[in-house]
Amino acid sequence: MSDTDGAAGAGFAAYQSEIYLNGLEGRLPPFTTDPTALEDAARGRLEPGPFGYVAGAAGSGSTARANREAFDRWRIVPRMLRDATVRDLRTTVLGTGMPAPVLLAPVGVQSVVHPDGELATARAAASLGVPAVLSTASSHTLEDVAEASGDGPRWFQLYWPDDDEVCAGILERARATGHTTLVVTLDTWTLGWRPHDLDLSYLPFIRGVGTAIPFSDPAFRAQLARPPEEDPVSAVLRWVQMFTGTDRSWERLPFLRERWDGPIVLKGVLHPDDARRAAAAGMDGVVVSNHGGRQVDGAVAALDVLPEIAAAVGDRIEVLFDSGVRTGSDVLKALALGARAVLVGRPYVYGLALGGEDGVRHVLRGLLADLDLTLGLTGHRSPAELSPEVLRQA
Ligand SMILES: Cc1cc2nc3c(=O)[nH]c(=O)nc-3n(C[C@H](O)[C@H](O)[C@H](O)COP(=O)(O)O)c2cc1C
């Protein structure tokens, strides 16, 4: 078993031996190591509003279920005697070196599950060298989260406000705080129909949660008659108007290209033609994603369209993936089907709910250990060795 430092990109499997050795001293993991049991564990910890906000999906939940079912339809065919003892999971995506092809997906309003929210997530991710993508709907400011992430790699996710000045101001701050890649979310220009939240009338934004970035933004504040500290309701209403309700067109992308000198990735792409348009528009990557099933009920599982999107643009731009990744074998399957890296959403948020920074780290180390072990047990030494040949359809 390799005992190399996890942050160096190898040896994530060591978390397994650490857990067993701790057991000899009567110490158990802080909470479950079963990623499929995290949701239930978090249900016991959170109030119904925040729990439903995280776990919920659009409509009947069929897209979220489809995401999981799609993974189950692919099976891995392990290979033997291939000397996979020493493994290296490191990769570089759009100039960002990472210890494994795994990032933390942008998740807004994290303070609804833990007061430290994005700060705890940033610290946990940075301690492993894993990039965390900070959401525009963060409950802490860009500057505070950047500081919390220390030397860790930083990407920023944009919900594209319809006010150009405010948008430009936020992009400037994101650059100034060391965010290298911009992830522009396309699938949430308005919220999908989410019964979990509707039934409890629970929407964090209109309660002023997840508004730290605009509220600390000079261009946004300049538009308000009174500052958010004095009149939070008017400030919230102005922001909600600005960042929901306006769809964009491909013709508007140069606005972002001109204001962001690093890589830009479009998140929420599900059709190969949209991926081709992204490449033609000079974008650097796409995230194949249906937002974890939270936007369009009855949508195609993200994994089901990954191979055709990878085939359409994978030779020109980076193809990333999220929606439904829970286990190491899920990561392996997505990589084999053409993703350069995956983003994981709900699991780490459950970790945050259950244990703050340590909870996020536990979930992340568990996922990376599982990936490391699964790679080895299937006869692979690095993610680069994976291809569709590794899989069979059930
Ligand atoms: C509670 C919650 C909040 C989210 N907030 C954002 C967000 O602010 N910006 C964004 O681009 N995606 C957001 N997402 C979507 C995630 O980035 C990601 O696409 C999704 O969670 C992946 O699916 P998974 O949860 O099955 O891993 C959110 C997801 C959840 C569960």
The ligand as a Tripos MOL2 file, in Angstrom:
@<TRIPOS>MOLECULE
LIG
   31    33     1     0     0
SMALL
NO_CHARGES

@<TRIPOS>ATOM
      1 C1        -27.9110   22.9070   -2.2660 C.3       1 LIG1
      2 C2        -27.3410   23.0880   -3.6390 C.ar      1 LIG1
      3 C3        -27.0130   24.3730   -4.0730 C.ar      1 LIG1
      4 C4        -26.4420   24.5470   -5.3350 C.ar      1 LIG1
      5 N1        -26.0420   25.8120   -5.7000 N.ar      1 LIG1
      6 C5        -25.4370   25.9760   -6.8930 C.ar      1 LIG1
      7 C6        -24.9140   27.2430   -7.2480 C.ar      1 LIG1
      8 O1        -24.9630   28.1860   -6.4740 O.2       1 LIG1
      9 N2        -24.3470   27.3680   -8.4710 N.ar      1 LIG1
     10 C7        -24.2650   26.3150   -9.3580 C.ar      1 LIG1
     11 O2        -23.7480   26.4690  -10.4660 O.2       1 LIG1
     12 N3        -24.7270   25.0950   -9.0280 N.ar      1 LIG1
     13 C8        -25.2990   24.9010   -7.8120 C.ar      1 LIG1
     14 N4        -25.7230   23.6440   -7.4680 N.ar      1 LIG1
     15 C9        -25.5010   22.5180   -8.3860 C.3       1 LIG1
     16 C10       -24.1320   21.8820   -8.1630 C.3       1 LIG1
     17 O3        -23.0990   22.7270   -8.5910 O.3       1 LIG1
     18 C11       -23.9950   20.5610   -8.9750 C.3       1 LIG1
     19 O4        -24.2870   20.8010  -10.3230 O.3       1 LIG1
     20 C12       -24.8930   19.4520   -8.4490 C.3       1 LIG1
     21 O5        -25.0180   19.5000   -7.0410 O.3       1 LIG1
     22 C13       -24.2890   18.1340   -8.8740 C.3       1 LIG1
     23 O6        -25.1020   17.0930   -8.5270 O.3       1 LIG1
     24 P1        -24.9100   16.1900   -7.1950 P.3       1 LIG1
     25 O7        -25.4390   16.9950   -6.0580 O.co2     1 LIG1
     26 O8        -25.7480   15.0100   -7.5150 O.co2     1 LIG1
     27 O9        -23.4320   15.8730   -7.0460 O.co2     1 LIG1
     28 C14       -26.2670   23.4350   -6.2050 C.ar      1 LIG1
     29 C15       -26.6010   22.1550   -5.7560 C.ar      1 LIG1
     30 C16       -27.1120   21.9670   -4.4930 C.ar      1 LIG1
     31 C17       -27.4110   20.5670   -4.0270 C.3       1 LIG1
@<TRIPOS>BOND
     1     1     2 1
     2     2     3 ar
     3     2    30 ar
     4     3     4 ar
     5     4     5 ar
     6     4    28 ar
     7     5     6 ar
     8     6     7 ar
     9     6    13 1
    10     7     8 2
    11     7     9 ar
    12     9    10 ar
    13    10    11 2
    14    10    12 ar
    15    12    13 ar
    16    13    14 ar
    17    14    15 1
    18    14    28 ar
    19    15    16 1
    20    16    17 1
    21    16    18 1
    22    18    19 1
    23    18    20 1
    24    20    21 1
    25    20    22 1
    26    22    23 1
    27    23    24 1
    28    24    25 2
    29    24    26 1
    30    24    27 1
    31    28    29 ar
    32    29    30 ar
    33    30    31 1
@<TRIPOS>SUBSTRUCTURE
     1 LIG1         1 GROUP 0 **** ****
